[in-house]
Amino acid sequence: MFDAKRIKNDCVEWIREFFRENGPDCNAVIGISGGKDSSVAAALCVEALGKDRVIGVLMPCGVQHDIDMAELLVRHLDIKHYVVNIKDAVDGISSAFPFELSNQSRVNLPPRIRMATVYAVAQTFNGRVVNTCNLSEDWVGYSTRYGDAAGDFSPMSNLTVQEVKAIGRELGLPDVLVDKVPIDGLCGKTDEENLGFTYAELDKYIREGIIDDAQKKELIDRKHKMNLFKLQLMPSFKPEL
C-alpha cells in the first residue's frame, strides 16, 4: 500500500523547505557509491533543487570494482562530480598508529575518511551534505557513526529499503542501480550476508511486526537495542547551576 509517487513528491518538497531554511543558495553534496541509497538520494535532490545544485563525490579506495555504477548515476542525472581516491589517506592514517588497529577499526576507517572528504567538498562549494541512510539500516545499526551516518539532512532515514527502491523506480532511475545487490564495499560481503537476514524480512518486521523465524527476530531485536545510541543525540551533562 506504499504510495511511492506521493511520498516521493512529499520528500522533494521537504528537501526544498530544508534548503529554504538552511541555505537558499547552497548546493547538495553527496557521496556517490553507485548503490541504491546514494542513487535515490541524489535523484531526489536533483528533482528538488535542479541538477546544477547537486554535486556528487566519488571516492574509490584504490580500485573500486563497481565504480562504473557510480559513473552511470552521475551521467544519468547529469550532475557535476569529482573523483577523490582515498587510498593514500587511508594507508597514511593506518600506518601512523603505533599499534595494530582492530579489524572493525580498519573496516570503519574508509567511510569516516569519505565523510571528511564530502564535508571538505561541501565547505569548498557552499554545500549541505546529504545523509543517505535508510530506516532499515538505521534500525539495526548498519552504518558507521561519523561515516555514512553523518550528514546535514536525511531524506530517507524514515524509509525502508523496499520503499527507497520503489521511490527510485518512481524517479526513473535505471533498474541496475535500484536493484543492485547491496555490498558494503568494506569487507567484500553483501549487506544481507553480514546482517544474517534479508532486507525484505527486516522491512516486513519494521512495518508490520511480522517475522516467521524466531532466531532472526531475536537477532534483529538485539541489533536494534545495541545500536539505538547511533540514532540519538550525544548525551551531555547538564549541571544544576
C-alpha positions as CSV (number, residue, x, y, z in Angstrom):
1,M,0.0,0.0,0.0
2,F,3.1,2.3,-0.2
3,D,2.3,5.3,-2.3
4,A,5.7,5.9,-3.9
5,K,4.6,8.9,-6.0
6,R,3.1,10.8,-3.1
7,I,6.0,10.1,-0.7
8,K,8.5,11.0,-3.4
9,N,6.7,14.3,-4.0
10,D,6.5,15.0,-0.3
11,C,10.2,14.2,0.2
12,V,11.1,16.5,-2.7
13,E,9.2,19.4,-1.1
14,W,10.8,18.6,2.3
15,I,14.2,19.0,0.7
16,R,13.3,22.3,-0.8
17,E,12.0,23.5,2.5
18,F,15.2,22.4,4.2
19,F,17.3,24.5,1.8
20,R,14.9,27.5,2.1
21,E,15.6,27.5,5.8
22,N,19.2,26.3,5.9
23,G,20.9,27.7,2.8
24,P,18.8,29.1,-0.1
25,D,21.8,29.4,-2.3
26,C,23.6,26.2,-1.1
27,N,24.3,23.0,-3.1
28,A,23.5,19.5,-2.1
29,V,26.8,17.5,-1.8
30,I,26.6,13.7,-1.8
31,G,29.0,10.8,-1.7
32,I,28.2,8.6,-4.7
33,S,28.8,4.8,-4.3
34,G,26.6,3.6,-7.1
35,G,24.2,1.8,-4.7
36,K,20.5,2.4,-4.5
37,D,20.7,4.8,-1.5
38,S,23.1,7.3,-2.9
39,S,21.4,7.0,-6.3
40,V,17.9,7.7,-4.9
41,A,19.1,10.5,-2.6
42,A,20.9,12.2,-5.4
43,A,17.9,11.9,-7.7
44,L,15.6,13.3,-5.1
45,C,18.0,16.3,-4.7
46,V,18.1,16.8,-8.4
47,E,14.3,16.9,-8.6
48,A,14.1,19.3,-5.6
49,L,16.9,21.7,-6.5
50,G,17.8,21.1,-10.1
51,K,20.9,19.3,-11.4
52,D,23.1,22.4,-11.2
53,R,22.8,22.5,-7.4
54,V,23.8,18.8,-6.8
55,I,27.4,17.8,-6.6
56,G,28.5,14.1,-6.4
57,V,31.7,12.9,-4.9
58,L,33.1,9.5,-6.0
59,M,35.6,8.1,-3.5
60,P,37.2,4.8,-4.5
61,C,39.8,3.4,-2.1
62,G,42.3,2.3,-4.7
63,V,40.4,0.2,-7.3
64,Q,36.7,0.1,-6.9
65,H,35.3,-2.8,-8.9
66,D,31.8,-1.3,-9.3
67,I,32.7,2.3,-9.8
68,D,31.0,2.1,-13.2
69,M,27.7,2.2,-11.3
70,A,28.6,5.5,-9.7
71,E,29.7,6.8,-13.1
72,L,26.4,5.6,-14.6
73,L,24.4,7.6,-12.0
74,V,26.2,10.9,-12.4
75,R,25.8,10.5,-16.2
76,H,22.2,9.7,-15.9
77,L,21.5,12.7,-13.6
78,D,24.0,14.9,-15.5
79,I,25.4,16.3,-12.3
80,K,28.8,17.8,-11.6
81,H,31.0,15.4,-9.8
82,Y,34.5,14.9,-8.5
83,V,36.6,11.7,-8.1
84,V,38.8,11.6,-4.9
85,N,40.7,8.4,-4.4
86,I,41.1,8.0,-0.6
87,K,43.6,5.1,-0.6
88,D,46.6,7.3,0.3
89,A,44.7,8.9,3.1
90,V,43.6,5.5,4.5
91,D,47.0,4.0,4.2
92,G,48.7,7.1,5.7
93,I,46.5,7.2,8.7
94,S,46.6,3.4,9.2
95,S,50.4,3.3,9.1
96,A,50.7,6.2,11.6
97,F,49.2,4.3,14.5
98,P,51.8,3.0,17.0
99,F,49.7,-0.1,17.5
100,E,47.7,-2.6,15.4
101,L,44.2,-1.4,14.6
102,S,41.4,-3.8,15.3
103,N,39.7,-5.3,12.3
104,Q,36.5,-3.3,12.9
105,S,38.5,-0.1,13.1
106,R,40.1,-0.8,9.8
107,V,36.7,-1.5,8.3
108,N,35.2,1.7,9.6
109,L,38.2,4.0,8.7
110,P,37.4,4.4,5.0
111,P,33.8,5.6,5.5
112,R,34.9,8.1,8.1
113,I,37.6,9.4,5.7
114,R,35.0,9.5,3.0
115,M,32.7,11.7,5.1
116,A,35.5,14.0,5.9
117,T,36.1,14.3,2.2
118,V,32.5,15.0,1.4
119,Y,32.5,17.8,4.0
120,A,35.6,19.3,2.5
121,V,33.9,19.4,-0.8
122,A,30.8,20.9,0.7
123,Q,32.6,23.6,2.6
124,T,34.5,24.5,-0.6
125,F,31.5,24.7,-2.8
126,N,28.9,26.1,-0.4
127,G,27.1,22.9,0.2
128,R,25.0,20.9,2.6
129,V,25.9,17.2,3.0
130,V,23.2,14.6,2.2
131,N,22.9,11.7,4.6
132,T,22.0,8.6,2.5
133,C,21.0,6.2,5.3
134,N,17.6,4.4,5.2
135,L,15.3,3.2,8.0
136,S,16.2,-0.5,7.6
137,E,19.9,0.1,8.0
138,D,19.5,2.5,10.8
139,W,17.1,0.1,12.6
140,V,19.9,-2.5,13.1
141,G,22.8,-0.1,13.3
142,Y,24.2,-1.0,9.8
143,S,26.0,2.3,9.4
144,T,29.3,3.8,10.5
145,R,29.0,6.6,13.1
146,Y,30.6,9.8,11.8
147,G,30.9,7.9,8.5
148,D,27.9,7.3,6.2
149,A,25.7,8.0,9.2
150,A,26.7,11.7,9.2
151,G,25.2,14.5,7.2
152,D,23.2,17.8,7.4
153,F,19.9,16.5,6.2
154,S,18.4,13.0,5.8
155,P,15.7,12.4,3.2
156,M,15.4,8.7,3.5
157,S,16.0,7.8,7.2
158,N,12.3,7.0,7.7
159,L,12.0,4.9,4.6
160,T,12.7,1.2,4.5
161,V,14.8,-0.5,1.8
162,Q,11.8,-1.6,-0.2
163,E,10.3,1.9,0.0
164,V,13.6,3.5,-1.2
165,K,13.6,1.1,-4.1
166,A,10.0,2.0,-5.0
167,I,10.9,5.7,-5.0
168,G,13.9,5.0,-7.1
169,R,11.7,3.5,-9.8
170,E,9.3,6.4,-9.5
171,L,12.2,8.7,-10.1
172,G,13.1,6.8,-13.3
173,L,16.5,5.6,-12.2
174,P,18.0,2.7,-14.2
175,D,16.9,-0.7,-12.8
176,V,20.6,-1.7,-12.5
177,L,21.0,1.0,-9.8
178,V,17.8,0.4,-7.9
179,D,18.2,-3.4,-7.8
180,K,21.9,-3.6,-7.3
181,V,22.8,-6.1,-4.6
182,P,23.9,-4.0,-1.7
183,I,27.5,-4.7,-0.8
184,D,29.2,-2.6,2.0
185,G,32.4,-2.2,-0.1
186,L,34.4,-2.7,3.0
187,C,34.7,-6.4,3.7
188,G,33.5,-7.9,0.5
189,K,30.2,-9.3,1.7
190,T,26.7,-8.4,0.9
191,D,24.7,-6.5,3.4
192,E,22.4,-9.4,4.0
193,E,25.3,-11.8,4.5
194,N,26.7,-9.5,7.2
195,L,23.3,-9.0,8.8
196,G,22.1,-12.6,8.9
197,F,18.6,-11.8,7.5
198,T,17.2,-10.2,4.3
199,Y,16.0,-6.6,3.9
200,A,12.6,-8.0,2.9
201,E,12.3,-9.8,6.2
202,L,13.6,-6.8,8.1
203,D,11.3,-4.3,6.4
204,K,8.2,-6.5,7.0
205,Y,9.1,-6.8,10.7
206,I,9.6,-3.0,10.9
207,R,6.4,-2.1,9.2
208,E,4.1,-5.0,10.2
209,G,5.7,-6.5,13.2
210,I,5.7,-9.9,11.4
211,I,8.7,-12.3,11.1
212,D,8.5,-16.1,10.8
213,D,11.9,-17.0,12.1
214,A,12.3,-16.6,15.9
215,Q,16.1,-16.6,15.7
216,K,16.1,-13.8,13.2
217,K,13.6,-11.8,15.3
218,E,15.9,-12.2,18.3
219,L,18.9,-11.1,16.2
220,I,17.1,-8.0,14.8
221,D,15.8,-7.0,18.3
222,R,19.3,-7.4,19.7
223,K,20.9,-5.3,17.0
224,H,18.2,-2.7,17.3
225,K,18.7,-2.3,21.0
226,M,22.5,-2.3,20.8
227,N,22.6,0.4,18.2
228,L,20.0,2.8,19.4
229,F,22.8,5.1,20.6
230,K,23.7,5.8,17.0
231,L,20.3,7.5,16.4
232,Q,20.3,9.7,19.5
233,L,21.9,13.0,20.2
234,M,25.2,12.8,22.1
235,P,24.4,12.7,25.8
236,S,25.5,15.8,27.5
237,F,25.9,16.6,31.2
238,K,23.5,19.3,32.4
239,P,24.8,20.9,35.6
240,E,22.4,22.4,38.1
241,L,23.6,26.0,38.4
